[in-house]
């Protein structure tokens, strides 16, 4: 049992956080053991061959069978707008003594090289994995995480902090000022937050609740976000028959779907076709002025143009 005693000020300083780095690290568990993550099978099928990524085996070796990973891989985000690059830079700057201590707390993980060398390898590997596996779908992922936070905030406003906290998981109980998290096999500890607040982090890949391994680490609870089962559902928009007859069903469907920006990975999931096939259709539609594109990080997001809006309107009349 992990217990956090919230100081008076920490009751009001409890905050939500979204961490792209945390989601990236946790998503590796689905890559490592797909059978445990049936809700993410659709996402896993969109991934390219990861075998050529640098040090993927190293990343997977830092995940224990008990579901733990070194705390330095998942620092608490300092603010709601933190980017993956920001978090990766913070992780890469972890002091050597903390790296040693974090690894020493986890059974089966041995530090076989200097912490600085290990951090550089891990940062490079995570950056490469994020670019191909997570970043293309991050807007969709973040939208669901934000929806979870909005829901929890409404619960807190309507029913109070206790109802919100106990609603995060059936493993959480809250008897003010102590919040208790039942985590099997985790060493029992009692921590006073002493003005540090408490961060609540929804996750798409957390199967249960989690907390930092280090008792002295920042007070934080990672919990399973609501609605993950709907995350990768297909959301095909129905185009007008007249437009489908001219452009074909897939291209007309893409135009109907792209009232809001989306990446080719998201569109492939929505339409049930491969990413490479979607890219061919997107290029063809962009070449005739029906789509515009803009880079967002290392992914490209597409949206229909005013010309496409007019075409859809006339086709539907």
C-alpha positions in Angstrom: 0.0 0.0 0.0 1.3 3.4 -1.0 -0.1 6.3 1.1 0.1 10.0 0.5 -0.7 12.3 3.3 -1.8 15.6 1.7 -0.9 18.7 3.6 -3.7 21.3 3.8 -2.4 23.3 0.9 -1.8 20.2 -1.2 -5.5 19.4 -1.2 -6.0 22.4 -3.3 -2.7 22.0 -5.2 -3.7 18.6 -6.7 -3.3 18.9 -10.4 -3.6 16.9 -13.6 -0.8 16.4 -16.0 -0.3 15.0 -19.5 3.1 13.5 -20.4 3.9 12.6 -24.0 7.1 11.0 -22.7 5.2 8.9 -20.1 2.8 7.7 -22.8 5.8 6.8 -25.1 7.5 4.8 -22.4 4.3 3.0 -21.4 3.4 2.3 -25.0 6.5 0.1 -25.2 4.7 -2.4 -23.0 2.1 -2.9 -25.7 4.9 -3.4 -28.2 6.6 -5.8 -25.8 3.5 -7.8 -25.0 0.6 -7.2 -27.4 -1.6 -9.8 -25.8 -2.0 -7.8 -22.7 -3.2 -4.7 -24.7 -6.1 -5.9 -26.9 -7.5 -2.3 -27.0 -4.4 -1.2 -28.8 -4.3 -3.9 -31.5 -5.5 -1.4 -34.2 -2.7 1.0 -33.3 -0.1 -1.8 -33.2 -1.1 -2.9 -36.7 -0.3 0.6 -38.0 3.3 0.6 -36.8 6.1 0.1 -39.2 8.8 -2.5 -38.6 10.5 -1.4 -35.4 13.4 -3.8 -35.7 15.7 -1.3 -37.3 15.2 1.4 -34.5 18.3 2.1 -32.5 18.5 0.4 -29.1 14.9 -0.7 -29.0 16.1 -3.8 -27.1 17.6 -1.5 -24.6 14.3 0.4 -24.0 12.5 -2.9 -23.6 15.1 -4.1 -21.1 14.2 -1.2 -18.8 10.7 -2.5 -18.4 10.3 -5.0 -15.6 7.8 -7.9 -15.7 6.1 -6.4 -12.7 5.2 -3.3 -14.7 7.8 -1.0 -13.2 10.3 1.2 -15.0 13.0 3.6 -13.7 11.6 6.9 -12.5 14.0 8.9 -14.6 12.2 7.7 -17.7 8.9 9.3 -16.6 9.5 12.7 -14.8 6.4 14.6 -13.7 5.6 17.2 -16.3 6.3 20.8 -15.0 3.2 22.3 -16.8 0.3 21.2 -19.0 1.9 22.4 -22.3 5.1 20.4 -22.0 6.3 18.8 -25.3 8.0 15.5 -25.8 11.2 17.3 -26.7 11.1 19.2 -23.4 10.6 16.1 -21.4 13.3 14.2 -23.3 15.8 17.0 -22.6 14.9 16.9 -18.8 15.3 13.1 -18.8 18.6 13.3 -20.6 19.9 15.7 -17.9 19.1 13.3 -15.0 22.0 13.3 -12.5 24.1 10.2 -12.6 23.4 9.3 -8.9 19.7 9.3 -9.6 20.1 7.0 -12.6 22.1 4.6 -10.4 19.6 4.7 -7.6 16.5 4.3 -9.8 18.0 1.2 -11.5 19.1 -0.3 -8.2 15.5 -0.2 -7.0 14.3 -2.4 -9.8 14.9 -6.2 -9.7 16.6 -7.7 -12.8 18.0 -4.4 -14.1 21.8 -3.9 -14.0 23.6 -0.7 -14.9 26.3 -2.0 -17.3 27.7 1.3 -18.5 28.2 4.9 -17.2 24.9 6.7 -16.6 25.7 9.5 -19.0 26.3 7.0 -21.8 23.1 5.1 -20.9 21.1 8.3 -20.9 22.3 9.4 -24.4 21.5 5.9 -25.8 18.0 5.9 -24.2 17.3 9.5 -25.3 18.2 8.7 -28.9 16.2 5.5 -28.9 13.1 7.1 -27.4 13.3 10.0 -29.9 13.4 7.6 -32.8 10.6 5.4 -31.4 8.4 8.5 -30.6 8.8 9.7 -34.2 7.5 6.6 -35.9 5.2 5.0 -33.3 3.6 7.7 -31.1 3.9 11.2 -32.7 1.7 10.5 -35.8 -1.2 9.6 -33.4 -0.4 11.9 -30.6 -3.1 14.5 -31.4 -5.7 11.8 -31.2 -4.2 10.4 -28.0 -3.9 13.8 -26.4 -7.5 14.6 -27.2 -8.7 11.5 -25.2 -6.4 12.3 -22.3 -7.8 15.9 -22.2 -11.3 14.5 -22.3 -10.6 12.4 -19.3 -9.2 15.4 -17.4 -12.3 17.4 -18.3 -14.5 14.6 -17.0 -12.6 14.3 -13.7 -12.7 18.1 -13.2 -16.5 18.1 -13.6 -16.8 15.3 -11.1 -14.6 17.2 -8.6 -16.7 20.4 -9.1 -20.0 18.6 -8.8 -19.2 15.9 -6.1 -16.0 17.0 -4.5 -12.4 15.9 -4.4 -13.0 12.7 -2.6 -15.5 11.4 -5.2 -13.1 12.4 -8.0 -10.0 10.7 -6.4 -11.8 7.5 -5.6 -13.3 7.4 -9.0 -9.9 7.2 -10.7 -9.5 3.5 -9.8 -11.0 0.8 -7.6 -7.5 0.6 -6.1 -7.7 4.1 -4.7 -9.3 5.2 -1.5 -9.3 8.7 0.0 -9.9 9.4 3.7 -8.8 13.0 4.1 -6.0 13.8 4.3 -4.6 10.4 3.2 -5.0 8.9 -0.2 -4.1 5.2 -0.5 -3.1 3.3 -3.6 -3.1 -0.5 -3.6 -0.3 -1.6 -5.9 0.4 -5.4 -5.6 4.1 -6.2 -4.7 5.0 -2.6 -4.3 6.9 -1.9 -1.0 4.6 -0.2 1.5 5.3 3.4 2.2 3.8 6.5 3.9 4.7 9.8 2.3 3.8 13.3 3.5 3.5 15.6 0.5 4.6 18.7 2.5 3.7 21.3 0.0 4.8 19.5 -3.1 1.2 18.9 -4.3 0.0 15.8 -6.0 0.1 15.2 -9.8 -2.6 13.0 -11.4 -1.7 11.6 -14.8 -4.2 9.8 -17.0 -2.6 7.2 -19.3 -3.8 5.3 -22.4 -1.4 2.4 -21.7 -1.6 2.1 -17.9 -3.5 -1.1 -17.1 -3.8 -0.2 -13.4 -2.6 2.6 -11.1 1.1 3.4 -10.6 3.3 5.7 -8.5 7.0 6.6 -8.5 9.3 3.7 -7.3 11.4 6.2 -5.3 9.7 7.0 -2.0 11.3 10.5 -2.2 10.1 11.1 -5.8 7.4 13.7 -6.6 4.0 12.7 -5.4 2.2 11.3 -8.5 -0.5 8.8 -9.5 -0.7 7.4 -13.0 -4.2 6.0 -13.7 -6.0 4.4 -16.7 -7.8 7.0 -18.7 -11.5 6.6 -19.6 -12.6 5.7 -23.1 -9.5 3.9 -24.3 -11.7 1.3 -26.0 -12.9 4.0 -28.4 -9.5 5.5 -29.1 -8.8 3.5 -32.3 -12.4 3.0 -33.5 -12.9 3.7 -37.1 -14.7 7.0 -37.7 -15.5 7.0 -41.4 -17.4 10.0 -42.7 -20.0 9.2 -45.3 -19.4 11.2 -48.5 -22.2 12.2 -50.9 -22.9 9.4 -53.4 -22.4 11.8 -56.3 -18.9 12.7 -55.1 -18.0 9.0 -54.5 -19.0 8.2 -58.0 -16.5 10.7 -59.4 -13.5 10.4 -57.0 -14.0 6.9 -55.6 -15.2 5.9 -52.2 -11.9 6.2 -50.3 -11.0 9.7 -51.7 -14.5 11.0 -51.2 -14.4 9.6 -47.7 -11.1 11.4 -47.0 -12.5 14.7 -48.1 -15.6 14.2 -45.9 -13.4 13.3 -42.9 -11.0 16.2 -43.3 -13.1 19.0 -42.0 -10.5 19.0 -39.2 -6.8 18.3 -39.6 -5.6 14.7 -39.3 -2.5 12.7 -40.1 -2.3 9.8 -42.5 -2.0 7.4 -39.6 -5.2 8.6 -38.1 -7.0 8.5 -41.4 -5.8 4.9 -42.1 -7.3 3.9 -38.8 -10.5 5.7 -39.5 -11.0 4.3 -43.0 -9.6 0.8 -42.5 -6.9 1.0 -45.2 -3.1 1.0 -45.0 -1.1 4.2 -44.3 0.7 3.9 -47.6 -2.5 3.7 -49.5 -3.9 6.7 -47.7 -0.8 8.7 -48.5 -1.2 8.0 -52.2 -4.8 9.3 -52.1 -3.8 12.3 -50.0 -1.1 13.3 -52.5 -3.5 13.0 -55.4 -6.2 15.1 -53.6 -3.6 17.7 -52.6 -2.2 17.9 -56.2 -5.6 19.1 -57.5 -6.1 21.6 -54.8 -8.6 19.7 -52.6 -6.4 19.3 -49.6 -3.8 21.4 -47.9 -1.1 20.1 -45.6 1.1 21.4 -42.7 3.8 19.9 -40.7 3.2 19.3 -37.0 6.4 18.1 -35.4 7.6 15.3 -37.6 4.1 14.3 -38.9 2.1 16.0 -41.6 -1.6 16.9 -41.0 -4.1 17.3 -43.8 -7.2 19.4 -44.1 -9.6 20.0 -47.0 -9.5 23.4 -48.8 -12.3 25.9 -49.4 -12.6 24.4 -52.9 -13.2 20.9 -51.4 -15.8 22.4 -49.1 -17.7 23.8 -52.1 -17.4 20.5 -53.9 -18.9 18.6 -50.9 -21.6 21.1 -50.6 -22.7 20.9 -54.2 -22.4 17.1 -54.3 -24.7 16.9 -51.3 -27.4 19.1 -52.8 
